[in-house]
Amino acid sequence: MINSEDILGKPIEVANFTTFADFTPFERQMIMAELYHNAWYDQERFEEMYELYNNWANNPVKECKFILPENNEDEKQI
């Protein structure tokens, strides 16, 4: 089994990674992929993650504009 540290490397100091933005885009993708993998293959982990999701959805940090459909007036409707 491949460990994420085999791909990403092991951080020298954990303190260097204090926010999600401190990771490279690839590292962030790997973190999200590992979360997805765990939720897919383990029902208990899915339930934990879904509970967290619901807590966050009920108390958003700020407006989530990426969820709203884009309205591009320049495009013709088919």
PyMOL Python script that loads the backbone (N, CA, C, O; Angstrom):
from pymol import cmd

cmd.read_pdbstr("""\
ATOM      1  N   MET A   1       0.840  -1.184   0.000  1.00  0.00           N
ATOM      2  CA  MET A   1       0.000   0.000   0.000  1.00  0.00           C
ATOM      3  C   MET A   1       0.880   1.240   0.000  1.00  0.00           C
ATOM      4  O   MET A   1       1.856   1.324   0.745  1.00  0.00           O
ATOM      5  N   ILE A   2       0.528   2.193  -0.836  1.00  0.00           N
ATOM      6  CA  ILE A   2       1.296   3.433  -0.929  1.00  0.00           C
ATOM      7  C   ILE A   2       0.812   4.407   0.132  1.00  0.00           C
ATOM      8  O   ILE A   2      -0.386   4.661   0.262  1.00  0.00           O
ATOM      9  N   ASN A   3       1.732   4.931   0.867  1.00  0.00           N
ATOM     10  CA  ASN A   3       1.450   5.919   1.895  1.00  0.00           C
ATOM     11  C   ASN A   3       1.551   7.303   1.259  1.00  0.00           C
ATOM     12  O   ASN A   3       2.396   7.519   0.389  1.00  0.00           O
ATOM     13  N   SER A   4       0.697   8.248   1.681  1.00  0.00           N
ATOM     14  CA  SER A   4       0.750   9.596   1.113  1.00  0.00           C
ATOM     15  C   SER A   4       2.113  10.250   1.346  1.00  0.00           C
ATOM     16  O   SER A   4       2.533  11.096   0.557  1.00  0.00           O
ATOM     17  N   GLU A   5       2.805   9.866   2.419  1.00  0.00           N
ATOM     18  CA  GLU A   5       4.136  10.427   2.666  1.00  0.00           C
ATOM     19  C   GLU A   5       5.136   9.955   1.618  1.00  0.00           C
ATOM     20  O   GLU A   5       6.125  10.639   1.356  1.00  0.00           O
ATOM     21  N   ASP A   6       4.887   8.784   1.010  1.00  0.00           N
ATOM     22  CA  ASP A   6       5.762   8.309  -0.060  1.00  0.00           C
ATOM     23  C   ASP A   6       5.698   9.236  -1.263  1.00  0.00           C
ATOM     24  O   ASP A   6       6.688   9.405  -1.974  1.00  0.00           O
ATOM     25  N   ILE A   7       4.530   9.840  -1.495  1.00  0.00           N
ATOM     26  CA  ILE A   7       4.346  10.732  -2.633  1.00  0.00           C
ATOM     27  C   ILE A   7       4.685  12.168  -2.260  1.00  0.00           C
ATOM     28  O   ILE A   7       5.398  12.855  -2.992  1.00  0.00           O
ATOM     29  N   LEU A   8       4.169  12.619  -1.115  1.00  0.00           N
ATOM     30  CA  LEU A   8       4.309  14.019  -0.730  1.00  0.00           C
ATOM     31  C   LEU A   8       5.589  14.322   0.014  1.00  0.00           C
ATOM     32  O   LEU A   8       6.036  15.468   0.050  1.00  0.00           O
ATOM     33  N   GLY A   9       6.177  13.304   0.605  1.00  0.00           N
ATOM     34  CA  GLY A   9       7.316  13.532   1.478  1.00  0.00           C
ATOM     35  C   GLY A   9       6.826  13.845   2.876  1.00  0.00           C
ATOM     36  O   GLY A   9       5.666  14.210   3.068  1.00  0.00           O
ATOM     37  N   LYS A  10       7.689  13.707   3.833  1.00  0.00           N
ATOM     38  CA  LYS A  10       7.329  13.956   5.225  1.00  0.00           C
ATOM     39  C   LYS A  10       7.755  15.371   5.589  1.00  0.00           C
ATOM     40  O   LYS A  10       8.903  15.751   5.356  1.00  0.00           O
ATOM     41  N   PRO A  11       6.839  16.160   6.159  1.00  0.00           N
ATOM     42  CA  PRO A  11       7.225  17.523   6.532  1.00  0.00           C
ATOM     43  C   PRO A  11       8.338  17.521   7.575  1.00  0.00           C
ATOM     44  O   PRO A  11       8.360  16.688   8.481  1.00  0.00           O
ATOM     45  N   ILE A  12       9.253  18.461   7.430  1.00  0.00           N
ATOM     46  CA  ILE A  12      10.364  18.568   8.383  1.00  0.00           C
ATOM     47  C   ILE A  12       9.830  19.038   9.729  1.00  0.00           C
ATOM     48  O   ILE A  12      10.174  18.486  10.774  1.00  0.00           O
ATOM     49  N   GLU A  13       8.984  20.066   9.691  1.00  0.00           N
ATOM     50  CA  GLU A  13       8.369  20.583  10.910  1.00  0.00           C
ATOM     51  C   GLU A  13       6.878  20.708  10.677  1.00  0.00           C
ATOM     52  O   GLU A  13       6.446  21.317   9.698  1.00  0.00           O
ATOM     53  N   VAL A  14       6.105  20.146  11.556  1.00  0.00           N
ATOM     54  CA  VAL A  14       4.657  20.242  11.435  1.00  0.00           C
ATOM     55  C   VAL A  14       4.214  21.690  11.508  1.00  0.00           C
ATOM     56  O   VAL A  14       3.218  22.054  10.883  1.00  0.00           O
ATOM     57  N   ALA A  15       4.917  22.521  12.247  1.00  0.00           N
ATOM     58  CA  ALA A  15       4.559  23.933  12.409  1.00  0.00           C
ATOM     59  C   ALA A  15       4.568  24.676  11.075  1.00  0.00           C
ATOM     60  O   ALA A  15       3.925  25.719  10.957  1.00  0.00           O
ATOM     61  N   ASN A  16       5.284  24.164  10.064  1.00  0.00           N
ATOM     62  CA  ASN A  16       5.303  24.811   8.758  1.00  0.00           C
ATOM     63  C   ASN A  16       3.954  24.711   8.072  1.00  0.00           C
ATOM     64  O   ASN A  16       3.672  25.476   7.150  1.00  0.00           O
ATOM     65  N   PHE A  17       3.121  23.787   8.503  1.00  0.00           N
ATOM     66  CA  PHE A  17       1.829  23.569   7.884  1.00  0.00           C
ATOM     67  C   PHE A  17       0.736  23.912   8.887  1.00  0.00           C
ATOM     68  O   PHE A  17       0.117  23.021   9.470  1.00  0.00           O
ATOM     69  N   THR A  18       0.501  25.196   9.085  1.00  0.00           N
ATOM     70  CA  THR A  18      -0.476  25.624  10.075  1.00  0.00           C
ATOM     71  C   THR A  18      -1.828  25.930   9.452  1.00  0.00           C
ATOM     72  O   THR A  18      -2.832  25.968  10.162  1.00  0.00           O
ATOM     73  N   THR A  19      -1.880  26.148   8.145  1.00  0.00           N
ATOM     74  CA  THR A  19      -3.143  26.384   7.453  1.00  0.00           C
ATOM     75  C   THR A  19      -3.182  25.524   6.201  1.00  0.00           C
ATOM     76  O   THR A  19      -2.151  25.050   5.723  1.00  0.00           O
ATOM     77  N   PHE A  20      -4.376  25.332   5.684  1.00  0.00           N
ATOM     78  CA  PHE A  20      -4.545  24.547   4.459  1.00  0.00           C
ATOM     79  C   PHE A  20      -3.795  25.197   3.302  1.00  0.00           C
ATOM     80  O   PHE A  20      -3.287  24.502   2.422  1.00  0.00           O
ATOM     81  N   ALA A  21      -3.723  26.518   3.299  1.00  0.00           N
ATOM     82  CA  ALA A  21      -3.042  27.250   2.230  1.00  0.00           C
ATOM     83  C   ALA A  21      -1.529  27.042   2.243  1.00  0.00           C
ATOM     84  O   ALA A  21      -0.862  27.316   1.246  1.00  0.00           O
ATOM     85  N   ASP A  22      -0.982  26.563   3.356  1.00  0.00           N
ATOM     86  CA  ASP A  22       0.455  26.319   3.427  1.00  0.00           C
ATOM     87  C   ASP A  22       0.889  25.134   2.562  1.00  0.00           C
ATOM     88  O   ASP A  22       2.058  25.020   2.195  1.00  0.00           O
ATOM     89  N   PHE A  23      -0.056  24.261   2.242  1.00  0.00           N
ATOM     90  CA  PHE A  23       0.270  23.115   1.403  1.00  0.00           C
ATOM     91  C   PHE A  23       0.246  23.526  -0.062  1.00  0.00           C
ATOM     92  O   PHE A  23      -0.440  24.477  -0.437  1.00  0.00           O
ATOM     93  N   THR A  24       0.993  22.811  -0.879  1.00  0.00           N
ATOM     94  CA  THR A  24       0.965  23.077  -2.316  1.00  0.00           C
ATOM     95  C   THR A  24      -0.380  22.621  -2.867  1.00  0.00           C
ATOM     96  O   THR A  24      -1.075  21.839  -2.219  1.00  0.00           O
ATOM     97  N   PRO A  25      -0.759  23.095  -4.052  1.00  0.00           N
ATOM     98  CA  PRO A  25      -2.020  22.624  -4.640  1.00  0.00           C
ATOM     99  C   PRO A  25      -2.061  21.094  -4.760  1.00  0.00           C
ATOM    100  O   PRO A  25      -3.107  20.492  -4.516  1.00  0.00           O
ATOM    101  N   PHE A  26      -0.960  20.469  -5.126  1.00  0.00           N
ATOM    102  CA  PHE A  26      -0.914  19.008  -5.232  1.00  0.00           C
ATOM    103  C   PHE A  26      -1.146  18.356  -3.876  1.00  0.00           C
ATOM    104  O   PHE A  26      -1.890  17.381  -3.773  1.00  0.00           O
ATOM    105  N   GLU A  27      -0.516  18.890  -2.840  1.00  0.00           N
ATOM    106  CA  GLU A  27      -0.696  18.338  -1.500  1.00  0.00           C
ATOM    107  C   GLU A  27      -2.143  18.482  -1.033  1.00  0.00           C
ATOM    108  O   GLU A  27      -2.692  17.573  -0.410  1.00  0.00           O
ATOM    109  N   ARG A  28      -2.756  19.624  -1.335  1.00  0.00           N
ATOM    110  CA  ARG A  28      -4.166  19.815  -0.969  1.00  0.00           C
ATOM    111  C   ARG A  28      -5.047  18.813  -1.704  1.00  0.00           C
ATOM    112  O   ARG A  28      -5.981  18.263  -1.121  1.00  0.00           O
ATOM    113  N   GLN A  29      -4.757  18.572  -2.976  1.00  0.00           N
ATOM    114  CA  GLN A  29      -5.520  17.582  -3.741  1.00  0.00           C
ATOM    115  C   GLN A  29      -5.365  16.196  -3.136  1.00  0.00           C
ATOM    116  O   GLN A  29      -6.334  15.441  -3.062  1.00  0.00           O
ATOM    117  N   MET A  30      -4.171  15.858  -2.708  1.00  0.00           N
ATOM    118  CA  MET A  30      -3.933  14.541  -2.117  1.00  0.00           C
ATOM    119  C   MET A  30      -4.658  14.399  -0.783  1.00  0.00           C
ATOM    120  O   MET A  30      -5.171  13.323  -0.474  1.00  0.00           O
ATOM    121  N   ILE A  31      -4.709  15.460   0.007  1.00  0.00           N
ATOM    122  CA  ILE A  31      -5.438  15.424   1.277  1.00  0.00           C
ATOM    123  C   ILE A  31      -6.918  15.176   1.005  1.00  0.00           C
ATOM    124  O   ILE A  31      -7.537  14.327   1.646  1.00  0.00           O
ATOM    125  N   MET A  32      -7.482  15.918   0.053  1.00  0.00           N
ATOM    126  CA  MET A  32      -8.894  15.749  -0.274  1.00  0.00           C
ATOM    127  C   MET A  32      -9.158  14.360  -0.860  1.00  0.00           C
ATOM    128  O   MET A  32     -10.190  13.755  -0.571  1.00  0.00           O
ATOM    129  N   ALA A  33      -8.250  13.857  -1.668  1.00  0.00           N
ATOM    130  CA  ALA A  33      -8.410  12.521  -2.240  1.00  0.00           C
ATOM    131  C   ALA A  33      -8.380  11.454  -1.143  1.00  0.00           C
ATOM    132  O   ALA A  33      -9.133  10.481  -1.201  1.00  0.00           O
ATOM    133  N   GLU A  34      -7.522  11.633  -0.158  1.00  0.00           N
ATOM    134  CA  GLU A  34      -7.452  10.670   0.941  1.00  0.00           C
ATOM    135  C   GLU A  34      -8.727  10.708   1.789  1.00  0.00           C
ATOM    136  O   GLU A  34      -9.207   9.665   2.233  1.00  0.00           O
ATOM    137  N   LEU A  35      -9.273  11.901   2.013  1.00  0.00           N
ATOM    138  CA  LEU A  35     -10.551  12.004   2.723  1.00  0.00           C
ATOM    139  C   LEU A  35     -11.652  11.290   1.947  1.00  0.00           C
ATOM    140  O   LEU A  35     -12.441  10.543   2.524  1.00  0.00           O
ATOM    141  N   TYR A  36     -11.703  11.522   0.644  1.00  0.00           N
ATOM    142  CA  TYR A  36     -12.695  10.868  -0.209  1.00  0.00           C
ATOM    143  C   TYR A  36     -12.535   9.354  -0.146  1.00  0.00           C
ATOM    144  O   TYR A  36     -13.519   8.628  -0.003  1.00  0.00           O
ATOM    145  N   HIS A  37     -11.319   8.887  -0.249  1.00  0.00           N
ATOM    146  CA  HIS A  37     -11.017   7.455  -0.195  1.00  0.00           C
ATOM    147  C   HIS A  37     -11.502   6.843   1.121  1.00  0.00           C
ATOM    148  O   HIS A  37     -12.130   5.785   1.125  1.00  0.00           O
ATOM    149  N   ASN A  38     -11.211   7.507   2.221  1.00  0.00           N
ATOM    150  CA  ASN A  38     -11.623   7.000   3.531  1.00  0.00           C
ATOM    151  C   ASN A  38     -13.142   6.965   3.663  1.00  0.00           C
ATOM    152  O   ASN A  38     -13.693   6.008   4.207  1.00  0.00           O
ATOM    153  N   ALA A  39     -13.821   7.997   3.173  1.00  0.00           N
ATOM    154  CA  ALA A  39     -15.282   8.033   3.251  1.00  0.00           C
ATOM    155  C   ALA A  39     -15.905   6.969   2.354  1.00  0.00           C
ATOM    156  O   ALA A  39     -16.945   6.404   2.692  1.00  0.00           O
ATOM    157  N   TRP A  40     -15.282   6.696   1.227  1.00  0.00           N
ATOM    158  CA  TRP A  40     -15.814   5.716   0.279  1.00  0.00           C
ATOM    159  C   TRP A  40     -15.723   4.291   0.823  1.00  0.00           C
ATOM    160  O   TRP A  40     -16.643   3.493   0.644  1.00  0.00           O
ATOM    161  N   TYR A  41     -14.623   3.980   1.478  1.00  0.00           N
ATOM    162  CA  TYR A  41     -14.370   2.601   1.877  1.00  0.00           C
ATOM    163  C   TYR A  41     -14.684   2.285   3.336  1.00  0.00           C
ATOM    164  O   TYR A  41     -14.556   1.132   3.750  1.00  0.00           O
ATOM    165  N   ASP A  42     -15.089   3.270   4.121  1.00  0.00           N
ATOM    166  CA  ASP A  42     -15.366   3.007   5.528  1.00  0.00           C
ATOM    167  C   ASP A  42     -16.617   3.784   5.948  1.00  0.00           C
ATOM    168  O   ASP A  42     -16.607   5.015   5.993  1.00  0.00           O
ATOM    169  N   GLN A  43     -17.685   3.059   6.252  1.00  0.00           N
ATOM    170  CA  GLN A  43     -18.967   3.677   6.595  1.00  0.00           C
ATOM    171  C   GLN A  43     -18.862   4.575   7.816  1.00  0.00           C
ATOM    172  O   GLN A  43     -19.454   5.654   7.836  1.00  0.00           O
ATOM    173  N   GLU A  44     -18.124   4.155   8.833  1.00  0.00           N
ATOM    174  CA  GLU A  44     -17.979   4.965  10.046  1.00  0.00           C
ATOM    175  C   GLU A  44     -17.276   6.283   9.738  1.00  0.00           C
ATOM    176  O   GLU A  44     -17.677   7.334  10.239  1.00  0.00           O
ATOM    177  N   ARG A  45     -16.251   6.231   8.933  1.00  0.00           N
ATOM    178  CA  ARG A  45     -15.542   7.462   8.564  1.00  0.00           C
ATOM    179  C   ARG A  45     -16.427   8.365   7.713  1.00  0.00           C
ATOM    180  O   ARG A  45     -16.397   9.587   7.858  1.00  0.00           O
ATOM    181  N   PHE A  46     -17.221   7.755   6.819  1.00  0.00           N
ATOM    182  CA  PHE A  46     -18.165   8.543   6.037  1.00  0.00           C
ATOM    183  C   PHE A  46     -19.131   9.280   6.963  1.00  0.00           C
ATOM    184  O   PHE A  46     -19.378  10.472   6.781  1.00  0.00           O
ATOM    185  N   GLU A  47     -19.676   8.576   7.952  1.00  0.00           N
ATOM    186  CA  GLU A  47     -20.635   9.188   8.868  1.00  0.00           C
ATOM    187  C   GLU A  47     -20.009  10.326   9.651  1.00  0.00           C
ATOM    188  O   GLU A  47     -20.654  11.350   9.874  1.00  0.00           O
ATOM    189  N   GLU A  48     -18.758  10.165  10.075  1.00  0.00           N
ATOM    190  CA  GLU A  48     -18.052  11.242  10.775  1.00  0.00           C
ATOM    191  C   GLU A  48     -17.887  12.451   9.858  1.00  0.00           C
ATOM    192  O   GLU A  48     -18.115  13.590  10.264  1.00  0.00           O
ATOM    193  N   MET A  49     -17.490  12.184   8.624  1.00  0.00           N
ATOM    194  CA  MET A  49     -17.254  13.259   7.678  1.00  0.00           C
ATOM    195  C   MET A  49     -18.569  13.950   7.305  1.00  0.00           C
ATOM    196  O   MET A  49     -18.613  15.172   7.165  1.00  0.00           O
ATOM    197  N   TYR A  50     -19.628  13.170   7.145  1.00  0.00           N
ATOM    198  CA  TYR A  50     -20.921  13.740   6.788  1.00  0.00           C
ATOM    199  C   TYR A  50     -21.483  14.583   7.928  1.00  0.00           C
ATOM    200  O   TYR A  50     -22.109  15.615   7.687  1.00  0.00           O
ATOM    201  N   GLU A  51     -21.262  14.152   9.159  1.00  0.00           N
ATOM    202  CA  GLU A  51     -21.687  14.944  10.317  1.00  0.00           C
ATOM    203  C   GLU A  51     -20.942  16.277  10.344  1.00  0.00           C
ATOM    204  O   GLU A  51     -21.544  17.322  10.592  1.00  0.00           O
ATOM    205  N   LEU A  52     -19.646  16.241  10.093  1.00  0.00           N
ATOM    206  CA  LEU A  52     -18.860  17.479  10.026  1.00  0.00           C
ATOM    207  C   LEU A  52     -19.371  18.369   8.899  1.00  0.00           C
ATOM    208  O   LEU A  52     -19.533  19.577   9.077  1.00  0.00           O
ATOM    209  N   TYR A  53     -19.624  17.767   7.738  1.00  0.00           N
ATOM    210  CA  TYR A  53     -20.152  18.526   6.604  1.00  0.00           C
ATOM    211  C   TYR A  53     -21.463  19.222   6.982  1.00  0.00           C
ATOM    212  O   TYR A  53     -21.637  20.409   6.706  1.00  0.00           O
ATOM    213  N   ASN A  54     -22.371  18.496   7.604  1.00  0.00           N
ATOM    214  CA  ASN A  54     -23.659  19.081   7.999  1.00  0.00           C
ATOM    215  C   ASN A  54     -23.489  20.196   9.023  1.00  0.00           C
ATOM    216  O   ASN A  54     -24.182  21.211   8.955  1.00  0.00           O
ATOM    217  N   ASN A  55     -22.575  20.016   9.967  1.00  0.00           N
ATOM    218  CA  ASN A  55     -22.294  21.084  10.938  1.00  0.00           C
ATOM    219  C   ASN A  55     -21.801  22.340  10.238  1.00  0.00           C
ATOM    220  O   ASN A  55     -22.237  23.448  10.553  1.00  0.00           O
ATOM    221  N   TRP A  56     -20.893  22.164   9.291  1.00  0.00           N
ATOM    222  CA  TRP A  56     -20.344  23.305   8.564  1.00  0.00           C
ATOM    223  C   TRP A  56     -21.380  23.913   7.636  1.00  0.00           C
ATOM    224  O   TRP A  56     -21.431  25.135   7.496  1.00  0.00           O
ATOM    225  N   ALA A  57     -22.208  23.094   6.997  1.00  0.00           N
ATOM    226  CA  ALA A  57     -23.232  23.607   6.090  1.00  0.00           C
ATOM    227  C   ALA A  57     -24.259  24.442   6.848  1.00  0.00           C
ATOM    228  O   ALA A  57     -24.791  25.411   6.307  1.00  0.00           O
ATOM    229  N   ASN A  58     -24.538  24.078   8.088  1.00  0.00           N
ATOM    230  CA  ASN A  58     -25.489  24.832   8.903  1.00  0.00           C
ATOM    231  C   ASN A  58     -24.882  26.083   9.520  1.00  0.00           C
ATOM    232  O   ASN A  58     -25.609  26.937  10.026  1.00  0.00           O
ATOM    233  N   ASN A  59     -23.570  26.200   9.484  1.00  0.00           N
ATOM    234  CA  ASN A  59     -22.882  27.359  10.038  1.00  0.00           C
ATOM    235  C   ASN A  59     -21.721  27.727   9.107  1.00  0.00           C
ATOM    236  O   ASN A  59     -20.557  27.548   9.465  1.00  0.00           O
ATOM    237  N   PRO A  60     -22.044  28.247   7.901  1.00  0.00           N
ATOM    238  CA  PRO A  60     -20.976  28.513   6.928  1.00  0.00           C
ATOM    239  C   PRO A  60     -20.041  29.632   7.371  1.00  0.00           C
ATOM    240  O   PRO A  60     -20.437  30.549   8.091  1.00  0.00           O
ATOM    241  N   VAL A  61     -18.796  29.536   6.925  1.00  0.00           N
ATOM    242  CA  VAL A  61     -17.799  30.558   7.225  1.00  0.00           C
ATOM    243  C   VAL A  61     -18.161  31.846   6.503  1.00  0.00           C
ATOM    244  O   VAL A  61     -18.098  32.932   7.078  1.00  0.00           O
ATOM    245  N   LYS A  62     -18.539  31.714   5.240  1.00  0.00           N
ATOM    246  CA  LYS A  62     -19.006  32.848   4.450  1.00  0.00           C
ATOM    247  C   LYS A  62     -19.803  32.291   3.282  1.00  0.00           C
ATOM    248  O   LYS A  62     -19.889  31.075   3.106  1.00  0.00           O
ATOM    249  N   GLU A  63     -20.376  33.162   2.498  1.00  0.00           N
ATOM    250  CA  GLU A  63     -21.202  32.730   1.376  1.00  0.00           C
ATOM    251  C   GLU A  63     -20.395  31.843   0.418  1.00  0.00           C
ATOM    252  O   GLU A  63     -19.258  32.162   0.072  1.00  0.00           O
ATOM    253  N   CYS A  64     -20.985  30.754   0.008  1.00  0.00           N
ATOM    254  CA  CYS A  64     -20.324  29.824  -0.916  1.00  0.00           C
ATOM    255  C   CYS A  64     -20.782  30.125  -2.336  1.00  0.00           C
ATOM    256  O   CYS A  64     -21.787  29.583  -2.797  1.00  0.00           O
ATOM    257  N   LYS A  65     -20.062  30.969  -3.015  1.00  0.00           N
ATOM    258  CA  LYS A  65     -20.459  31.364  -4.361  1.00  0.00           C
ATOM    259  C   LYS A  65     -20.259  30.245  -5.378  1.00  0.00           C
ATOM    260  O   LYS A  65     -20.919  30.238  -6.417  1.00  0.00           O
ATOM    261  N   PHE A  66     -19.371  29.311  -5.104  1.00  0.00           N
ATOM    262  CA  PHE A  66     -19.124  28.236  -6.059  1.00  0.00           C
ATOM    263  C   PHE A  66     -20.297  27.272  -6.165  1.00  0.00           C
ATOM    264  O   PHE A  66     -20.345  26.479  -7.104  1.00  0.00           O
ATOM    265  N   ILE A  67     -21.238  27.314  -5.237  1.00  0.00           N
ATOM    266  CA  ILE A  67     -22.398  26.430  -5.271  1.00  0.00           C
ATOM    267  C   ILE A  67     -23.491  27.017  -6.167  1.00  0.00           C
ATOM    268  O   ILE A  67     -24.283  26.267  -6.739  1.00  0.00           O
ATOM    269  N   LEU A  68     -23.545  28.322  -6.294  1.00  0.00           N
ATOM    270  CA  LEU A  68     -24.572  28.968  -7.089  1.00  0.00           C
ATOM    271  C   LEU A  68     -24.292  28.780  -8.579  1.00  0.00           C
ATOM    272  O   LEU A  68     -23.144  28.886  -9.011  1.00  0.00           O
ATOM    273  N   PRO A  69     -25.334  28.501  -9.368  1.00  0.00           N
ATOM    274  CA  PRO A  69     -25.111  28.360 -10.812  1.00  0.00           C
ATOM    275  C   PRO A  69     -24.714  29.695 -11.422  1.00  0.00           C
ATOM    276  O   PRO A  69     -25.195  30.751 -11.009  1.00  0.00           O
ATOM    277  N   GLU A  70     -23.837  29.631 -12.403  1.00  0.00           N
ATOM    278  CA  GLU A  70     -23.413  30.851 -13.077  1.00  0.00           C
ATOM    279  C   GLU A  70     -24.485  31.264 -14.069  1.00  0.00           C
ATOM    280  O   GLU A  70     -25.083  30.418 -14.735  1.00  0.00           O
ATOM    281  N   ASN A  71     -24.724  32.550 -14.168  1.00  0.00           N
ATOM    282  CA  ASN A  71     -25.691  33.077 -15.112  1.00  0.00           C
ATOM    283  C   ASN A  71     -24.932  33.935 -16.101  1.00  0.00           C
ATOM    284  O   ASN A  71     -24.606  35.087 -15.814  1.00  0.00           O
ATOM    285  N   ASN A  72     -24.651  33.376 -17.261  1.00  0.00           N
ATOM    286  CA  ASN A  72     -23.910  34.095 -18.282  1.00  0.00           C
ATOM    287  C   ASN A  72     -24.896  34.572 -19.334  1.00  0.00           C
ATOM    288  O   ASN A  72     -25.390  33.780 -20.136  1.00  0.00           O
ATOM    289  N   GLU A  73     -25.178  35.844 -19.329  1.00  0.00           N
ATOM    290  CA  GLU A  73     -26.174  36.417 -20.236  1.00  0.00           C
ATOM    291  C   GLU A  73     -25.702  36.388 -21.682  1.00  0.00           C
ATOM    292  O   GLU A  73     -26.525  36.478 -22.593  1.00  0.00           O
ATOM    293  N   ASP A  74     -24.400  36.265 -21.916  1.00  0.00           N
ATOM    294  CA  ASP A  74     -23.862  36.270 -23.279  1.00  0.00           C
ATOM    295  C   ASP A  74     -24.101  34.955 -24.001  1.00  0.00           C
ATOM    296  O   ASP A  74     -24.083  34.917 -25.231  1.00  0.00           O
ATOM    297  N   GLU A  75     -24.325  33.881 -23.266  1.00  0.00           N
ATOM    298  CA  GLU A  75     -24.520  32.571 -23.887  1.00  0.00           C
ATOM    299  C   GLU A  75     -25.966  32.428 -24.344  1.00  0.00           C
ATOM    300  O   GLU A  75     -26.896  32.836 -23.647  1.00  0.00           O
ATOM    301  N   LYS A  76     -26.136  31.847 -25.517  1.00  0.00           N
ATOM    302  CA  LYS A  76     -27.469  31.602 -26.035  1.00  0.00           C
ATOM    303  C   LYS A  76     -28.004  30.313 -25.423  1.00  0.00           C
ATOM    304  O   LYS A  76     -27.276  29.331 -25.283  1.00  0.00           O
ATOM    305  N   GLN A  77     -29.270  30.326 -25.064  1.00  0.00           N
ATOM    306  CA  GLN A  77     -29.903  29.128 -24.525  1.00  0.00           C
ATOM    307  C   GLN A  77     -30.272  28.204 -25.677  1.00  0.00           C
ATOM    308  O   GLN A  77     -30.751  28.660 -26.716  1.00  0.00           O
ATOM    309  N   ILE A  78     -30.053  26.928 -25.498  1.00  0.00           N
ATOM    310  CA  ILE A  78     -30.366  25.947 -26.545  1.00  0.00           C
ATOM    311  C   ILE A  78     -31.759  25.429 -26.342  1.00  0.00           C
ATOM    312  O   ILE A  78     -32.225  24.591 -27.114  1.00  0.00           O
TER     313      ILE A  78
END
""", "prot")
cmd.dss("prot")
cmd.show_as("cartoon", "prot")
cmd.util.cbc("prot")
cmd.orient("prot")
